[in-house]
Amino acid sequence: GKWVEAKELPDIWTDLLIVSKGDLKLPLEVGNFPAFLEKYPIEKIENGYRGFDDKIGYCGEPDIFGVPQFKETKQIKSIFDIKRTASKIKDGIQLGLYCNLFNLEQGIIIPLNDKTQSGFSKPIIYDKKSLEGYYKMGLEKRESFRRRYGI
């Protein structure tokens, strides 16, 4: 497919308004996803979709599924989440929970930002072992939330 700037897509006007005029007032022209893909290719890209874990009581919707084609990773179906500001622990927990939902063993954060001239930073890769640890942290946070709020 062809990369198109978000502001050129009429169907997401409401989303753009919320992002740019909401509490955070985030700028829209930040990051360079096409340049990221040139340096860190991803094959079999598909849009994320919502997954549910009714037993534990959580759901999540990753940004992208795909197979990374860069040397720091395993070339297996993985979850990718795009962030402006990466947070190793928060993002690890999120990816740990997502990977559990979809039974995947690798999660990758794509940092798109304006901190670098390229518009992106090096991807942050979470392997099976680290995801298992972050998943346990996520379960603890979920249980704490359940105790506090009763849901």
Long-range contacts (C-beta under 8 A, 24 or more apart in sequence): 3-33, 3-34, 26-84, 27-114, 30-84, 30-112, 30-113, 30-114, 30-119, 31-82, 31-84, 31-112, 31-113, 31-114, 31-119, 31-120, 32-112, 32-118, 32-119, 32-120, 33-82, 33-110, 33-112, 33-120, 35-118, 35-119, 35-120, 36-110, 36-112, 36-118, 36-119, 36-120, 39-70, 39-118, 39-120, 40-68, 40-69, 40-70, 40-110, 40-123, 41-68, 41-69, 41-70, 42-66, 42-67, 42-68, 42-69, 42-80, 43-67, 43-69, 44-77, 48-79, 51-98, 51-101, 51-102, 52-101, 53-100, 53-101, 56-139, 56-142, 57-142, 57-146, 57-151, 58-97, 58-138, 58-142, 59-101, 60-94, 60-97, 60-98, 60-101, 62-98, 62-102, 63-110, 65-102, 68-106, 68-108, 68-123, 70-123, 72-123, 72-125, 73-106, 73-108, 73-125, 74-105, 74-106, 74-127, 76-104, 76-105, 76-106, 77-104, 78-104, 78-106, 78-107, 78-108, 79-104, 79-106, 79-107, 79-108, 80-107, 80-108, 80-109, 80-110, 81-107, 81-108, 81-109, 81-110, 82-109, 82-110, 82-112, 83-109, 83-110, 83-111, 83-112, 84-111, 84-112, 84-113, 85-111, 85-113, 86-111, 86-121, 86-124, 88-124, 89-134, 89-137, 91-124, 92-126, 92-130, 92-131, 92-133, 92-134, 92-137, 93-134, 93-135, 93-137, 93-138, 93-141, 94-138, 95-126, 95-131, 95-134, 96-126, 96-131, 96-132, 96-133, 96-134, 96-135, 96-136, 96-137, 96-138, 97-134, 97-135, 97-138, 99-126, 99-131, 99-135, 100-131, 100-135, 105-131, 106-131, 107-131
